[in-house]
Amino acid sequence: MKVAKSTDVLLLLGRQSLGGRPSLTVTVGYACGIDGTRLTEQQAWAWLAPMFDKEPFDLGEKKARGSYAVAGMACAPAGQAVTGITVRAGVGELHKSLLVQGNRYWTRGIAGWQPSAPQPFERMALDLPHAYGASGWLHNPHGRGHCADPDQADGVALPNVEHPRHPVLKPSDVPPLAALGPLPQGSPERARWLGTLDESWQRRRLPWLPDDTDPRWFDRVQQDQCREGYWRGDEPWFAEHMHPRQPVLRGKLPGLRPRLLLRAAREPEQRFEAPLDLDTVWLFPTDERVLVLYRASVAVTREDAADMLGLAVFTETLDQAALSTEHWAAVWRQQEEKVAKPPKPAASTAPADADAAAAAAATSQAATEHKAAILKELADGQKEAIGEADRMMKALGRPPVSSRFANAGMQVAEDADPVPMAWPQEPVAFAQAVRAYVKAELQAGEAEARATMKRYGLDADAMLARSQANPASQIDDPAELFASLPVTPEKRQALLKEYQAFMAQMDALEARAADIQRQADAMQAEPAPPPGIDEPLPAGARTPLDRDTLLARHAAGQSCAWALLQDLDLSGVALRGVDLSHALLQRCVLRQADLERSNFLEAELQQCDLVEARLEQARFSRAMLTDCTLDGAAAPGADFSQAWLKKNSLAKAQLSKTQWRNAQVAQCGFEEAGMPDAQGDRAQFKSCRLPGVNAARAQFQWATFDQCDLAAAVFDEAMLAKATLIASQAGGATFAGARMPGLRILKGTDLSGARLDRAQMDGASLQDSCLAQATLREARLDRGLLKNCDLTGSDAWHLVARAANFVGSRVARASWRGANLMQSRWGEAVLEDVDMTGVNLHAADTRRVSAQGVQLAQALLTRCRLLQDYARD
């Protein structure tokens, strides 16, 4: 989805589905100072991320009404330490008070339990760790003061933040949570609004929320912080004793009116406006900032919202008249036209070059800062996933995820192959890995519970018989897993609710992480841009040389650097080792010339004829070659690093072990050229012709092939890690045994009939591409993404694609015998007349697959509902 917005807009995209109707939730946010100035998105994320290491500040879910939350510190007036203080905060007609006291501890004396005198403080965080709670206590596992055994309370810290009407007076007191921010994810105070988690929901709606979920589930804050209806956006707010210098801080919400337009995949083109509601207000009085979050829920036809092609956000203010939807749609189209047709740069001058250099430096610095912010958000997302899973594991009495963070793999089930994941850095895969670990530990806990039941004389054999009678549902049903735990019914229900809340949290994290990852991938896919391919080399004082002078200088061992050679016939001449660095050669004929080990460093060659020239180990680093012919040239070991080549022909050239690192090559022909063992990391090939090229064992990491002809090209055993193919034609190409982790294939690339046998493509992304009749025998695609791909007639014998995502792809009249598709996902995919004999589909998500004529003899289908859903369809 293409996004158009200003830099001060925070954007979150989420997915929801209620009653079988999928929707896209768009969150538009603004982080503002108390004076109304707006932070850039980069500044906002860098500021927000460190503050919410316990609970996320927002999950991108549409709410049915307005709510507010507060984050910050209780501050003693004038910086003079106090032992206790009351803080108050509110927005509009809503307000709330909390009592904040210094550190206290329970002591036992003659008169019984007494709290120690509160210690003076100047600042105290108003967060969950300082409120009532304790590790393992569902209402607030981050807090302090809760005593599982009130008789063992000696030295236990009391909560610092309390509700004024519900103070803790004795160790056995259990007051309601005193908070101004979001409730903990597993809090029963919030879980009571969750809908019915029954068998029907697990079979038909998981992982979406139950359809009867109360709208109050989405509030996330306590009910006294919610109002009827949404906020207008210019309400007054205040905060008392939450600023280090001002006892009472007052302000108004920024009074914005964001406009959200979307473009749907329909004919004719349709751009429409979705109304935004201000449902969440965050106050940060200690930092003198506010955050406002507007939201829209847009009906879509697909759960992944792939039918929405783009969105745009424009910002108006409430004191201005609202402009029409047609006006903003026209502005959006104009912006797209400017991006599609960038203005040509003016003629180069020295001042302009200086300005361009300064602009490039500023852009580079901004990109570096933005990348750092995104990488930090990725780390925060991982930390959030681990923290949430650790709390779940502790409640179950299982080892925490963090204790296994460095492990190289995990066993999901005794009869399933292990997924070799070194805990992936990519956040969606990371959340899925955490989810799989939790499920694995649940199964281990079930095994322990069964052993415990047997020791106590319970009928474990009866449970085993029942599970063997229906193995898929036994493994797939969380309620049945929890039913085997030897705990009280109340504890079992509480654990089940927390488990379901955890799974919902992982879904939200995956949705948020996907947007972050797309930004990170986009930056990684873009190497530092060298100057444009049409940019001329800087001119020097070149010396014109005729043929005789050139040969004489070379014979005398003199350098010919900075020479100007025009219209010279040098066919067959011996110029081995000649130094033509920085030289300009125009319309020169060098057919069959001996130029072995020659030096063309930063030289410029225009319309030169080098057919069948000898160029072994010649140096063309940072050279520019335009409209030159090198057909049949012998150039093994030549160095084209950082060179610029445009409209050249190198048909049948011998280019083994050549260097192409960071080269830019446009509209060049390499028909049937030999490039085995070439080195081309980060090279960019644009609109080039490479049919039949032999690049076996070549190194093209991070390289880009954009709109190139790669038909019948040979990349056997090549290294193409993180390489990108865009709208390229590679029908019949071979990549046998190639190493291509993180490969990106985009925008209609044709790999029909391609041979990808034994290729290593873990984490690869193939989108909107054709792999009809392709062979992927014994290839590896663990955690890969094959989105909207055509795999008709493919042969994937013993393909390994664990945790891969085949969303929207079509597999028809194909043979995938013995493939390992454990934990794969098949949203909106089509399986038609596919031989999946012996396939491993353990824990595969096939809920939205369309299947017909699928052969599943000897297939492993534990925790996979393909048979049930297939039979129902």
Secondary structure by P-SEA (a helix, b strand, c coil): cbbbbcccbbbbbbbbbcccbbbbbbbbbbbbccccccccaaaaaaaccccccccccccccccccccccccccccccccccccbbbbbbbcccccbbbbbbcbbbbbbcccccccccbbbbccccccccccccccccccccccccccccccccccccccccccccccccccccccccccccccccccccccccccccccccccccccccccccccccccccccccccccccccccccccccccccccbbbbcccbbbbbbbbbcccccbbbbbbbbbccbbbbcccccbbbbbbbbbbbbcccccccccbbbbbbbccccccccaaaaaaaaaaaaaaaacccccccccaaaaaaaaaaaaaaaaaaaaaaaaaaaaaaaaaaaaaaaaaaaaaaaccccccccccccccccccccccccccccccaaaaaaaaaaaaaaaaaaaaaaaaaaaaaaccaaaaaaaaaaacaaaaaacaaaaaaaccccaaaaaaaaaaaaaaaaaaaaaaaaaaaaaaaaaaaaacccccccccccccccbbbbbcaaaaaaaaaacccccbbbbcccccccccccccccccbbbcccccccccccccccccbbbcccccccccccccccccbbbcccccccccccccccccbbbcccccccccccccccccbbbcccccccccccccccccbbbcccccccccccccccccccccccccccccccccccccbbbccccccccccccccccbbbbcccccccccccccccccbbbbccccccccccccccccccccccccccccccccccccccccccbbbcccccccccccccccccbbbcccccccccccccccccccccccccccccccccaaaaaaaac
